[in-house]
Amino acid sequence: MKSFSFILKRLHRKMYSCLPYPLENYISYFTSYIPAVPHGFYKLCFEVLDSTLNIEPPQINKLPLCDTPFGPLVRFLTPGRLLDIMNHLLLERSVLLVSKHIKVLHPVMEAVLMLMFPFKYQLIYVPVLPYKQVDLLQTECPFFIGMHDSLFSRMKQNINSDVLVVNLNSRRNKQVENHWKDADTYNMTVRGKLVEIPEKNKK
């Protein structure tokens, strides 16, 4: 994410000068023609206008690359809200994140998935849900979806009651109608066990 953010910032600066090729050509080249670098002892070096960018994924026996900023996650999610989201994702339950700022959804959701290591999320994942794909909210398959607040206000009546809706604009989680069965008791149990872990290590 940081690498492509660097590329887009460089292109944005050059837009006010004279680019030798149309802007769309640069974006198409970066997204379609730059190969994915395999894990191991490989490094990809290429020039971005007047700068050089190096992409080097970690080795197979190292921790995975964490190229995601965690600032938005810390800013918009409290530890309790984050625990609720992780609880649902690991139990393969649907989670819907809502925000009035679209640019917040992707970094927050990517940071959540990074914290799931060593697990990998293999179900439906859509950081920003477009209007043409709102039918995904009715699917029986669990999902992790981000949605703009204006679209959510129009579609909230069609969202299943077992979906955990996290509004990043407010300070608490809420379900569309009812929380899934015994969720409060289960969450209190999980939090209690997490608190007990440091105490057991002290003994």
C-alpha positions in Angstrom: 0.0 0.0 0.0 2.8 2.4 0.9 4.6 1.7 -2.4 1.6 2.5 -4.5 0.8 5.5 -2.4 4.4 6.7 -3.1 3.8 6.2 -6.9 0.5 8.0 -6.9 2.0 11.0 -5.0 4.8 11.3 -7.5 2.4 11.2 -10.4 0.2 13.8 -8.7 3.1 16.2 -8.4 4.1 15.6 -12.0 0.6 16.3 -13.3 1.2 20.0 -12.8 4.3 19.8 -15.0 4.6 18.1 -18.4 4.2 14.3 -18.3 5.8 12.6 -21.4 2.8 10.1 -21.5 -0.9 10.3 -20.5 -1.5 9.6 -16.8 -3.6 6.6 -17.5 -0.6 4.9 -19.1 1.5 5.1 -15.9 -1.3 3.7 -13.7 -2.0 0.9 -16.2 1.7 0.0 -16.3 2.0 -0.2 -12.5 -1.2 -2.2 -12.0 -0.9 -4.6 -15.0 2.7 -5.0 -16.1 4.9 -4.9 -13.0 5.3 -8.5 -11.9 4.6 -9.8 -8.4 7.8 -10.5 -6.6 8.0 -14.0 -5.2 9.1 -14.6 -1.6 12.8 -15.3 -1.2 15.9 -13.5 -2.3 14.3 -11.4 -5.0 14.0 -7.7 -5.2 12.3 -5.6 -7.9 13.8 -2.2 -8.7 12.3 0.3 -11.2 12.2 4.0 -11.8 9.2 6.1 -11.1 9.8 9.3 -13.1 12.9 10.7 -11.4 12.9 8.4 -8.4 13.8 4.7 -7.9 11.5 2.4 -6.0 12.6 -1.0 -4.5 10.1 -3.7 -3.8 11.5 -6.6 -1.7 9.1 -9.0 0.0 10.3 -10.9 3.1 11.9 -14.3 2.9 9.7 -17.4 3.4 10.9 -18.0 6.9 10.3 -14.4 8.0 7.2 -12.5 9.1 5.0 -11.3 6.2 5.3 -7.8 4.8 3.3 -5.3 6.7 2.9 -2.4 4.2 -0.2 -1.0 5.8 -0.5 2.1 8.1 -2.0 1.4 11.5 -2.8 5.0 12.3 -6.4 5.0 11.0 -7.1 1.7 12.9 -5.9 3.2 16.2 -7.8 6.4 15.6 -11.2 5.0 14.7 -11.3 1.7 16.6 -11.1 1.2 20.4 -9.7 -2.1 21.7 -13.2 -3.4 22.4 -14.5 -2.6 19.0 -11.4 -4.3 17.4 -12.0 -7.3 19.5 -15.6 -7.6 18.4 -14.5 -7.4 14.7 -11.7 -10.0 15.2 -14.1 -12.2 17.0 -16.6 -12.2 14.1 -14.0 -12.7 11.4 -12.3 -15.6 13.1 -15.7 -17.3 13.6 -16.5 -16.7 10.0 -19.3 -14.2 10.6 -20.1 -11.2 8.5 -18.7 -7.7 9.4 -19.7 -4.4 7.8 -17.7 -1.3 8.3 -19.4 2.1 7.7 -17.7 5.5 7.4 -18.5 8.9 5.9 -14.9 9.0 4.7 -14.2 6.4 2.0 -10.4 6.8 2.3 -10.6 5.5 5.9 -12.2 2.1 5.1 -9.4 0.5 3.2 -6.5 1.2 5.6 -8.6 0.2 8.6 -9.7 -3.1 7.0 -6.2 -3.9 5.8 -4.8 -3.3 9.3 -7.4 -5.6 10.8 -6.5 -8.4 8.4 -2.8 -7.9 9.2 -3.6 -8.5 12.9 -5.1 -11.9 12.0 -1.7 -13.3 11.2 -1.0 -16.2 11.0 -4.6 -16.7 9.7 -5.6 -15.4 6.3 -9.1 -14.2 5.5 -10.4 -16.3 2.6 -14.0 -15.1 2.4 -15.6 -12.2 0.6 -13.6 -9.0 1.1 -14.6 -5.7 -0.4 -13.0 -2.6 1.1 -15.4 -0.2 -0.6 -18.7 -1.6 -1.8 -20.0 0.0 -5.0 -23.8 0.5 -5.5 -23.9 -2.1 -8.3 -22.7 -4.8 -5.9 -25.1 -4.2 -3.0 -26.5 -7.7 -3.6 -23.4 -9.0 -1.8 -25.1 -7.9 1.5 -27.7 -10.6 1.0 -25.3 -13.4 0.4 -25.2 -16.4 2.8 -21.4 -16.4 2.6 -19.7 -14.5 5.4 -18.1 -11.2 4.3 -15.9 -8.3 5.4 -17.2 -5.3 3.6 -16.7 -1.5 3.8 -19.4 0.9 2.8 -19.9 4.7 2.6 -22.4 6.1 5.1 -24.7 7.5 2.5 -25.1 4.1 0.8 -25.6 2.3 4.2 -28.4 4.7 5.1 -30.3 3.6 2.0 -29.5 -0.1 2.3 -29.6 -0.8 6.0 -33.1 -2.2 5.9 -31.9 -5.0 3.6 -28.9 -6.1 5.7 -29.3 -9.4 7.6 -29.7 -9.1 11.4 -26.7 -11.3 12.1 -24.2 -8.8 10.4 -22.0 -6.9 12.8 -22.2 -3.3 11.7 -19.3 -1.1 12.9 -19.9 2.6 12.4 -16.5 4.3 12.3 -18.2 7.7 12.8 -19.5 6.8 16.3 -18.1 5.3 19.4 -19.9 2.0 19.7 -20.8 -1.0 17.6 -24.4 -2.0 16.8 -26.2 -4.6 15.0 -28.9 -3.8 12.4 -31.5 -5.3 14.6 -30.4 -8.0 17.0 -27.0 -9.1 18.1 -26.2 -12.8 17.4 -27.2 -15.2 20.2 -25.3 -14.8 23.5 -22.8 -12.4 21.9 -22.5 -10.2 25.0 -21.8 -13.2 27.2 -19.3 -14.6 24.8 -17.5 -11.3 24.4 -17.2 -10.8 28.1 -15.8 -14.4 28.4 -13.2 -13.7 25.7 -12.2 -10.4 27.3 -11.9 -12.1 30.7 -9.6 -14.8 29.3 -7.4 -12.2 27.6 -7.1 -10.3 30.9 -6.2 -13.5 32.7 -3.3 -14.4 30.4 -0.8 -11.8 31.9 -1.8 -12.8 35.4 -1.1 -16.4 34.8 2.3 -15.6 33.3 3.3 -13.7 36.5 2.9 -16.8 38.6 
